[in-house]
């Protein structure tokens, strides 16, 4: 496919993706679902699970498949653009992150994070052992250690970008509930990616990669907090003209985000964490000026491309036997009990009021497409079978779909908990996008 054809194809894909996301969003809104959930569903529907099943010719024409490379021709441009949208969004989330509230409720965030990792990991590992022992859902070259670790990590993930979007939609940005959930979600996902690095290291018989992943992540956070943050604060005095951030200031901020995302992606922690930390260390006066400039285009244009790209290789039709549906039910029960209930109890144990603790548990249970990213890696590397992949896809979709309506029913629609006073240097949360 030549470059001119790629450009023509790309613009057509953008139009179809955006219109489809908005159409599904209108339907999803009637069922109390935020736009971000509609975008996740749309990504799966535009792939082989529905569009490719109903109109395989049209789907292949819109999202062509390169048989020689065993990949989609669209990967060369749709993938990097989708990653840019995801990184920019997490950059905005980082800028809106209320560090002052996290400090006041640090114990709760750590407790919720620990519960949200250890309990689902234990249940997932037990299921992994059972599936490895009595089924063929793991390929022969996958060891018992890798099976247990991979399924445990898959159960432990919280969809950090998805969680952030739902929190915006619910008007929870800057609240105690939203900040504790985001802080715990960030810790959970970082831990899950470290576990995945350990699985891949074992699979490749090379543990140096896991050491780089975990050690590099810790070093990155320290450098960003102790060196980059004060440096940006010092530079910020020259980045404003007549009270407004200059174009140079915008370039400095975006370059910081890109370098942070590049480094965390390089060490295997995924670009979202670098972008989030870059936003969190940005001076608050700079953040206030940047958010309204980049948020609208990011959430309406770039982020839907990420969800669509992630759904293109999802084939729910592989779940085609009663046994696989039984395994799916077991995975779903373990996922909900291990994540939702454990996080609720952990929040209550650290003094969070019951309604807010319940809300945190419900929000943390949403796994979304971060789950799909991890299991796609597992499928591509041959760690899991196509049947287990489809099972985990169902779990990711169901746990995400149930978050918003269950939150409204059990916690209360519009409930945000006790108002949290903003520090003088903290950025105000952006308005939720419906």
Secondary structure as a PSIPRED ss2 file (coil, helix, strand):
# PSIPRED VFORMAT (PSIPRED V4.0)

   1 X C   1.000  0.000  0.000
   2 X C   1.000  0.000  0.000
   3 X H   0.000  1.000  0.000
   4 X H   0.000  1.000  0.000
   5 X H   0.000  1.000  0.000
   6 X H   0.000  1.000  0.000
   7 X H   0.000  1.000  0.000
   8 X H   0.000  1.000  0.000
   9 X H   0.000  1.000  0.000
  10 X H   0.000  1.000  0.000
  11 X H   0.000  1.000  0.000
  12 X H   0.000  1.000  0.000
  13 X H   0.000  1.000  0.000
  14 X H   0.000  1.000  0.000
  15 X H   0.000  1.000  0.000
  16 X H   0.000  1.000  0.000
  17 X H   0.000  1.000  0.000
  18 X H   0.000  1.000  0.000
  19 X H   0.000  1.000  0.000
  20 X H   0.000  1.000  0.000
  21 X H   0.000  1.000  0.000
  22 X H   0.000  1.000  0.000
  23 X H   0.000  1.000  0.000
  24 X H   0.000  1.000  0.000
  25 X H   0.000  1.000  0.000
  26 X H   0.000  1.000  0.000
  27 X H   0.000  1.000  0.000
  28 X H   0.000  1.000  0.000
  29 X H   0.000  1.000  0.000
  30 X H   0.000  1.000  0.000
  31 X C   1.000  0.000  0.000
  32 X C   1.000  0.000  0.000
  33 X C   1.000  0.000  0.000
  34 X C   1.000  0.000  0.000
  35 X H   0.000  1.000  0.000
  36 X H   0.000  1.000  0.000
  37 X H   0.000  1.000  0.000
  38 X H   0.000  1.000  0.000
  39 X H   0.000  1.000  0.000
  40 X H   0.000  1.000  0.000
  41 X H   0.000  1.000  0.000
  42 X H   0.000  1.000  0.000
  43 X H   0.000  1.000  0.000
  44 X H   0.000  1.000  0.000
  45 X H   0.000  1.000  0.000
  46 X C   1.000  0.000  0.000
  47 X C   1.000  0.000  0.000
  48 X C   1.000  0.000  0.000
  49 X C   1.000  0.000  0.000
  50 X C   1.000  0.000  0.000
  51 X H   0.000  1.000  0.000
  52 X H   0.000  1.000  0.000
  53 X H   0.000  1.000  0.000
  54 X H   0.000  1.000  0.000
  55 X C   1.000  0.000  0.000
  56 X H   0.000  1.000  0.000
  57 X H   0.000  1.000  0.000
  58 X H   0.000  1.000  0.000
  59 X H   0.000  1.000  0.000
  60 X H   0.000  1.000  0.000
  61 X H   0.000  1.000  0.000
  62 X H   0.000  1.000  0.000
  63 X C   1.000  0.000  0.000
  64 X C   1.000  0.000  0.000
  65 X E   0.000  0.000  1.000
  66 X E   0.000  0.000  1.000
  67 X C   1.000  0.000  0.000
  68 X C   1.000  0.000  0.000
  69 X C   1.000  0.000  0.000
  70 X C   1.000  0.000  0.000
  71 X E   0.000  0.000  1.000
  72 X E   0.000  0.000  1.000
  73 X C   1.000  0.000  0.000
  74 X C   1.000  0.000  0.000
  75 X H   0.000  1.000  0.000
  76 X H   0.000  1.000  0.000
  77 X H   0.000  1.000  0.000
  78 X H   0.000  1.000  0.000
  79 X H   0.000  1.000  0.000
  80 X H   0.000  1.000  0.000
  81 X H   0.000  1.000  0.000
  82 X H   0.000  1.000  0.000
  83 X H   0.000  1.000  0.000
  84 X H   0.000  1.000  0.000
  85 X H   0.000  1.000  0.000
  86 X H   0.000  1.000  0.000
  87 X H   0.000  1.000  0.000
  88 X H   0.000  1.000  0.000
  89 X H   0.000  1.000  0.000
  90 X H   0.000  1.000  0.000
  91 X H   0.000  1.000  0.000
  92 X H   0.000  1.000  0.000
  93 X H   0.000  1.000  0.000
  94 X H   0.000  1.000  0.000
  95 X H   0.000  1.000  0.000
  96 X H   0.000  1.000  0.000
  97 X C   1.000  0.000  0.000
  98 X C   1.000  0.000  0.000
  99 X H   0.000  1.000  0.000
 100 X H   0.000  1.000  0.000
 101 X H   0.000  1.000  0.000
 102 X H   0.000  1.000  0.000
 103 X H   0.000  1.000  0.000
 104 X H   0.000  1.000  0.000
 105 X C   1.000  0.000  0.000
 106 X H   0.000  1.000  0.000
 107 X H   0.000  1.000  0.000
 108 X H   0.000  1.000  0.000
 109 X H   0.000  1.000  0.000
 110 X H   0.000  1.000  0.000
 111 X H   0.000  1.000  0.000
 112 X H   0.000  1.000  0.000
 113 X H   0.000  1.000  0.000
 114 X H   0.000  1.000  0.000
 115 X H   0.000  1.000  0.000
 116 X H   0.000  1.000  0.000
 117 X H   0.000  1.000  0.000
 118 X H   0.000  1.000  0.000
 119 X H   0.000  1.000  0.000
 120 X H   0.000  1.000  0.000
 121 X H   0.000  1.000  0.000
 122 X H   0.000  1.000  0.000
 123 X H   0.000  1.000  0.000
 124 X H   0.000  1.000  0.000
 125 X H   0.000  1.000  0.000
 126 X H   0.000  1.000  0.000
 127 X H   0.000  1.000  0.000
 128 X H   0.000  1.000  0.000
 129 X H   0.000  1.000  0.000
 130 X H   0.000  1.000  0.000
 131 X H   0.000  1.000  0.000
 132 X H   0.000  1.000  0.000
 133 X H   0.000  1.000  0.000
 134 X H   0.000  1.000  0.000
 135 X C   1.000  0.000  0.000
 136 X C   1.000  0.000  0.000
 137 X C   1.000  0.000  0.000
 138 X C   1.000  0.000  0.000
 139 X C   1.000  0.000  0.000
 140 X C   1.000  0.000  0.000
 141 X C   1.000  0.000  0.000
 142 X C   1.000  0.000  0.000
 143 X C   1.000  0.000  0.000
 144 X H   0.000  1.000  0.000
 145 X H   0.000  1.000  0.000
 146 X H   0.000  1.000  0.000
 147 X H   0.000  1.000  0.000
 148 X H   0.000  1.000  0.000
 149 X H   0.000  1.000  0.000
 150 X H   0.000  1.000  0.000
 151 X H   0.000  1.000  0.000
 152 X H   0.000  1.000  0.000
 153 X H   0.000  1.000  0.000
 154 X H   0.000  1.000  0.000
 155 X H   0.000  1.000  0.000
 156 X H   0.000  1.000  0.000
 157 X C   1.000  0.000  0.000
 158 X C   1.000  0.000  0.000
 159 X C   1.000  0.000  0.000
 160 X H   0.000  1.000  0.000
 161 X H   0.000  1.000  0.000
 162 X H   0.000  1.000  0.000
 163 X H   0.000  1.000  0.000
 164 X H   0.000  1.000  0.000
 165 X H   0.000  1.000  0.000
 166 X H   0.000  1.000  0.000
 167 X H   0.000  1.000  0.000
 168 X H   0.000  1.000  0.000
 169 X H   0.000  1.000  0.000
 170 X C   1.000  0.000  0.000
 171 X C   1.000  0.000  0.000
 172 X C   1.000  0.000  0.000
 173 X C   1.000  0.000  0.000
 174 X C   1.000  0.000  0.000
 175 X C   1.000  0.000  0.000
 176 X H   0.000  1.000  0.000
 177 X H   0.000  1.000  0.000
 178 X H   0.000  1.000  0.000
 179 X H   0.000  1.000  0.000
 180 X H   0.000  1.000  0.000
 181 X H   0.000  1.000  0.000
 182 X H   0.000  1.000  0.000
 183 X H   0.000  1.000  0.000
 184 X H   0.000  1.000  0.000
 185 X H   0.000  1.000  0.000
 186 X H   0.000  1.000  0.000
 187 X H   0.000  1.000  0.000
 188 X H   0.000  1.000  0.000
 189 X H   0.000  1.000  0.000
 190 X H   0.000  1.000  0.000
 191 X H   0.000  1.000  0.000
 192 X H   0.000  1.000  0.000
 193 X H   0.000  1.000  0.000
 194 X H   0.000  1.000  0.000
 195 X H   0.000  1.000  0.000
 196 X H   0.000  1.000  0.000
 197 X H   0.000  1.000  0.000
 198 X H   0.000  1.000  0.000
 199 X H   0.000  1.000  0.000
 200 X H   0.000  1.000  0.000
 201 X H   0.000  1.000  0.000
 202 X H   0.000  1.000  0.000
 203 X H   0.000  1.000  0.000
 204 X H   0.000  1.000  0.000
 205 X C   1.000  0.000  0.000
 206 X C   1.000  0.000  0.000
 207 X C   1.000  0.000  0.000
 208 X H   0.000  1.000  0.000
 209 X H   0.000  1.000  0.000
 210 X H   0.000  1.000  0.000
 211 X H   0.000  1.000  0.000
 212 X H   0.000  1.000  0.000
 213 X H   0.000  1.000  0.000
 214 X H   0.000  1.000  0.000
 215 X H   0.000  1.000  0.000
 216 X H   0.000  1.000  0.000
 217 X H   0.000  1.000  0.000
 218 X H   0.000  1.000  0.000
 219 X H   0.000  1.000  0.000
 220 X H   0.000  1.000  0.000
 221 X H   0.000  1.000  0.000
 222 X H   0.000  1.000  0.000
 223 X H   0.000  1.000  0.000
 224 X H   0.000  1.000  0.000
 225 X H   0.000  1.000  0.000
 226 X H   0.000  1.000  0.000
 227 X H   0.000  1.000  0.000
 228 X H   0.000  1.000  0.000
 229 X H   0.000  1.000  0.000
 230 X H   0.000  1.000  0.000
 231 X H   0.000  1.000  0.000
 232 X H   0.000  1.000  0.000
 233 X H   0.000  1.000  0.000
 234 X H   0.000  1.000  0.000
 235 X H   0.000  1.000  0.000
 236 X H   0.000  1.000  0.000
 237 X H   0.000  1.000  0.000
 238 X H   0.000  1.000  0.000
 239 X C   1.000  0.000  0.000
 240 X E   0.000  0.000  1.000
 241 X E   0.000  0.000  1.000
 242 X C   1.000  0.000  0.000
 243 X C   1.000  0.000  0.000
 244 X E   0.000  0.000  1.000
 245 X E   0.000  0.000  1.000
 246 X C   1.000  0.000  0.000
 247 X H   0.000  1.000  0.000
 248 X H   0.000  1.000  0.000
 249 X H   0.000  1.000  0.000
 250 X H   0.000  1.000  0.000
 251 X H   0.000  1.000  0.000
 252 X H   0.000  1.000  0.000
 253 X H   0.000  1.000  0.000
 254 X H   0.000  1.000  0.000
 255 X H   0.000  1.000  0.000
 256 X H   0.000  1.000  0.000
 257 X H   0.000  1.000  0.000
 258 X H   0.000  1.000  0.000
 259 X H   0.000  1.000  0.000
 260 X H   0.000  1.000  0.000
 261 X H   0.000  1.000  0.000
 262 X H   0.000  1.000  0.000
 263 X H   0.000  1.000  0.000
 264 X H   0.000  1.000  0.000
 265 X H   0.000  1.000  0.000
 266 X H   0.000  1.000  0.000
 267 X C   1.000  0.000  0.000
 268 X C   1.000  0.000  0.000
 269 X C   1.000  0.000  0.000
 270 X C   1.000  0.000  0.000
 271 X H   0.000  1.000  0.000
 272 X H   0.000  1.000  0.000
 273 X H   0.000  1.000  0.000
 274 X H   0.000  1.000  0.000
 275 X H   0.000  1.000  0.000
 276 X H   0.000  1.000  0.000
 277 X H   0.000  1.000  0.000
 278 X H   0.000  1.000  0.000
 279 X H   0.000  1.000  0.000
 280 X H   0.000  1.000  0.000
 281 X H   0.000  1.000  0.000
 282 X C   1.000  0.000  0.000
 283 X C   1.000  0.000  0.000
 284 X H   0.000  1.000  0.000
 285 X H   0.000  1.000  0.000
 286 X H   0.000  1.000  0.000
 287 X H   0.000  1.000  0.000
 288 X H   0.000  1.000  0.000
 289 X H   0.000  1.000  0.000
 290 X H   0.000  1.000  0.000
 291 X H   0.000  1.000  0.000
 292 X H   0.000  1.000  0.000
 293 X H   0.000  1.000  0.000
 294 X H   0.000  1.000  0.000
 295 X H   0.000  1.000  0.000
 296 X H   0.000  1.000  0.000
 297 X H   0.000  1.000  0.000
 298 X H   0.000  1.000  0.000
 299 X H   0.000  1.000  0.000
 300 X H   0.000  1.000  0.000
 301 X H   0.000  1.000  0.000
 302 X H   0.000  1.000  0.000
 303 X H   0.000  1.000  0.000
 304 X H   0.000  1.000  0.000
 305 X H   0.000  1.000  0.000
 306 X H   0.000  1.000  0.000
 307 X H   0.000  1.000  0.000
 308 X H   0.000  1.000  0.000
 309 X H   0.000  1.000  0.000
 310 X H   0.000  1.000  0.000
 311 X H   0.000  1.000  0.000
 312 X C   1.000  0.000  0.000
 313 X C   1.000  0.000  0.000
 314 X C   1.000  0.000  0.000
 315 X C   1.000  0.000  0.000
 316 X H   0.000  1.000  0.000
 317 X H   0.000  1.000  0.000
 318 X H   0.000  1.000  0.000
 319 X C   1.000  0.000  0.000
 320 X C   1.000  0.000  0.000
 321 X C   1.000  0.000  0.000
 322 X H   0.000  1.000  0.000
 323 X H   0.000  1.000  0.000
 324 X H   0.000  1.000  0.000
 325 X H   0.000  1.000  0.000
 326 X H   0.000  1.000  0.000
 327 X H   0.000  1.000  0.000
 328 X H   0.000  1.000  0.000
 329 X H   0.000  1.000  0.000
 330 X H   0.000  1.000  0.000
 331 X H   0.000  1.000  0.000
 332 X H   0.000  1.000  0.000
 333 X H   0.000  1.000  0.000
 334 X H   0.000  1.000  0.000
 335 X H   0.000  1.000  0.000
 336 X H   0.000  1.000  0.000
 337 X H   0.000  1.000  0.000
 338 X H   0.000  1.000  0.000
 339 X H   0.000  1.000  0.000
 340 X H   0.000  1.000  0.000
 341 X H   0.000  1.000  0.000
 342 X H   0.000  1.000  0.000
 343 X H   0.000  1.000  0.000
 344 X H   0.000  1.000  0.000
 345 X H   0.000  1.000  0.000
 346 X H   0.000  1.000  0.000
 347 X H   0.000  1.000  0.000
 348 X H   0.000  1.000  0.000
 349 X H   0.000  1.000  0.000
 350 X C   1.000  0.000  0.000
 351 X C   1.000  0.000  0.000
 352 X C   1.000  0.000  0.000
 353 X C   1.000  0.000  0.000
 354 X H   0.000  1.000  0.000
 355 X H   0.000  1.000  0.000
 356 X H   0.000  1.000  0.000
 357 X H   0.000  1.000  0.000
 358 X H   0.000  1.000  0.000
 359 X H   0.000  1.000  0.000
 360 X H   0.000  1.000  0.000
 361 X H   0.000  1.000  0.000
 362 X H   0.000  1.000  0.000
 363 X H   0.000  1.000  0.000
 364 X H   0.000  1.000  0.000
 365 X C   1.000  0.000  0.000
 366 X C   1.000  0.000  0.000
 367 X C   1.000  0.000  0.000
 368 X H   0.000  1.000  0.000
 369 X H   0.000  1.000  0.000
 370 X H   0.000  1.000  0.000
 371 X H   0.000  1.000  0.000
 372 X H   0.000  1.000  0.000
 373 X H   0.000  1.000  0.000
 374 X H   0.000  1.000  0.000
 375 X H   0.000  1.000  0.000
 376 X H   0.000  1.000  0.000
 377 X H   0.000  1.000  0.000
 378 X H   0.000  1.000  0.000
 379 X H   0.000  1.000  0.000
 380 X H   0.000  1.000  0.000
 381 X C   1.000  0.000  0.000
 382 X C   1.000  0.000  0.000
 383 X C   1.000  0.000  0.000
 384 X C   1.000  0.000  0.000
 385 X C   1.000  0.000  0.000
 386 X H   0.000  1.000  0.000
 387 X H   0.000  1.000  0.000
 388 X H   0.000  1.000  0.000
 389 X H   0.000  1.000  0.000
 390 X H   0.000  1.000  0.000
 391 X H   0.000  1.000  0.000
 392 X H   0.000  1.000  0.000
 393 X H   0.000  1.000  0.000
 394 X H   0.000  1.000  0.000
 395 X H   0.000  1.000  0.000
 396 X H   0.000  1.000  0.000
 397 X H   0.000  1.000  0.000
 398 X H   0.000  1.000  0.000
 399 X H   0.000  1.000  0.000
 400 X H   0.000  1.000  0.000
 401 X H   0.000  1.000  0.000
 402 X H   0.000  1.000  0.000
 403 X H   0.000  1.000  0.000
 404 X H   0.000  1.000  0.000
 405 X H   0.000  1.000  0.000
 406 X H   0.000  1.000  0.000
 407 X H   0.000  1.000  0.000
 408 X H   0.000  1.000  0.000
 409 X H   0.000  1.000  0.000
 410 X H   0.000  1.000  0.000
 411 X H   0.000  1.000  0.000
 412 X H   0.000  1.000  0.000
 413 X C   1.000  0.000  0.000
 414 X C   1.000  0.000  0.000
 415 X C   1.000  0.000  0.000
 416 X C   1.000  0.000  0.000
 417 X C   1.000  0.000  0.000
 418 X C   1.000  0.000  0.000
 419 X C   1.000  0.000  0.000
 420 X C   1.000  0.000  0.000
 421 X C   1.000  0.000  0.000
 422 X C   1.000  0.000  0.000
 423 X C   1.000  0.000  0.000
 424 X C   1.000  0.000  0.000
 425 X C   1.000  0.000  0.000
 426 X C   1.000  0.000  0.000
 427 X C   1.000  0.000  0.000
 428 X C   1.000  0.000  0.000
 429 X C   1.000  0.000  0.000
 430 X C   1.000  0.000  0.000
 431 X C   1.000  0.000  0.000
 432 X C   1.000  0.000  0.000
 433 X C   1.000  0.000  0.000
 434 X C   1.000  0.000  0.000
